[in-house]
């Protein structure tokens, strides 16, 4: 019964997400931001976890703030509460996208690194940048969803 309710909550979340963005979600999962987005890099927001979402309009990363009872107590009366961190790359600005993963069986055994998603894109000033994220979900067609259409 609980699993059925959770599944409905998940479906409702993604339905609302599509309504808010006005875009169809093509692929989604969990990933860790590593580098390549100027605002995140300048503020030291590296190695943060969030949702990795490809939509009909582009690529989104959405980090939800983590709160515990200890952080709530330490921030009481303080306006420094954790905030959501997001960015969006429109599909028209994406030059290429690829998944890099270790294929050598012996390296997989001794040095297990998650697959890496690399996205080459043009920023607002038409400079070419490269975004790097680690992905923790089925990603067979993730890069393809960024380049289709």
N, C-alpha and C positions, 0 to 999 in steps of 0.2 A: 504494500500500500504506500509506504513512504517513497519507494523508488518511483512509483507512478506519479506521485505529487511532485517529486524533484524533476522528473522529465517534463512535466507540464510547466514548471517554473522556468526551466531552461528554454523551452520552446517559446514561452511568453517573453523572456528576455530578448531573444534574437528577433522575434517579431517586432517588438518595440524598437530595437536597435535599427532595424531596416526602416521603420517609419521615421525615426529621428534623422537618419542620414539620407533618406530618400534613395538608397542604393540597395541592391540585392547582395547579400553575403554569399560569396562563392566558396571560400575556405576559411577555416578558423582554427585556432588552437592556442597553445601556451608557448611562450618563448622568452628569451632573455636578451634584452638590448645590450649590445656591446659598444658600438661606436657608429659615427657617421651622421648624427643629427646635431647640428651646431648648438642649439639651445641646451640639449641634454648634456653634451660634452662640456660646455662652458660652465654648467652648474654642478658638474661631477655626478650626474645621474647615470652612471654606467653600472652594468651588471644588475639592472633591475628587471624583475619579472613582470609580464603583462600578457594581455591577449594580443595575438597576431591575427589580423583580419584582412583578407583580400575581399574587396567588394567590386561591383560593376564599375565603380568610379575610381578605384585605386587601392592603395595600401594604408592600413591603419595599425598603429600600436597604441594600446590603452593599458596603462598601469593604474591599478586601483590602490589607494592608500591602505597600508597595513596598520591596524590599531589593535592594541592589547590593553588590558586593564591598567597596566603600568604606564603605558604611553598616555592614556586618557588622564590618569592622575597627575602626571608630570606636566600636561598641557592645560590643566583646568585654569580658566581665566586667561589663557594665552591664545593669541590669534595665530599661532604657528602650527595649527593642526595640519596633519598631512593632507595634501591635495592630489587630485588625479593628475596624471601626466600623460599627455597624448600627443601624437603627431599624425599627419596625413600627407601622403604623397599622391597627387592626382595621377591617374593612369597615363595621361598624355606626357607627364614628366619622367616616366620610368623608361630608361634606355634598355636595361637588361636585368634579368633576375635568374639566379641559379642556386642550386643546393649543392654544397660541398660536404661529402661524408667519406669517412675512412672506408676503404674497400678491402684493404689487406687484412686477412683474417688474423694474423699474429699481432698486428698493431691494435686491432679491435680488442683482443684479449688483454694486452698489457697496458694499453693507453686508450681508455674509452672516452672519447670526446663526442659530444652530441653533434648532429649535423648542423651545418652553418648555412644560413640564408644570406646571400650577398645580393644587394639591389643597387645597381648603378642608376642614378637619377640626376636630373637637372634641378637646381634650387631656384629660388625666385630671381636670382641675377644671372641665370643661364650657366652657372658654373656646374661642372660635373662633379658629383660626390658619390661616395660608396657607403651604403648602410650595411652594418654587420650585426646579425642576430643569431643566437643559438635557438634551434627549434626543438620542441619536445612533443611532437605529435606526428601523426601520419602526414607525410609531406610529399607524396609521390607527384602530385600535380600542382603543388603550391606555386612554384615559379611559373608554370604555364598559365595559371589563372591571372597572373599579373600582366602577361603579355598578350593574351587573347583579345580579340575584338578591337 
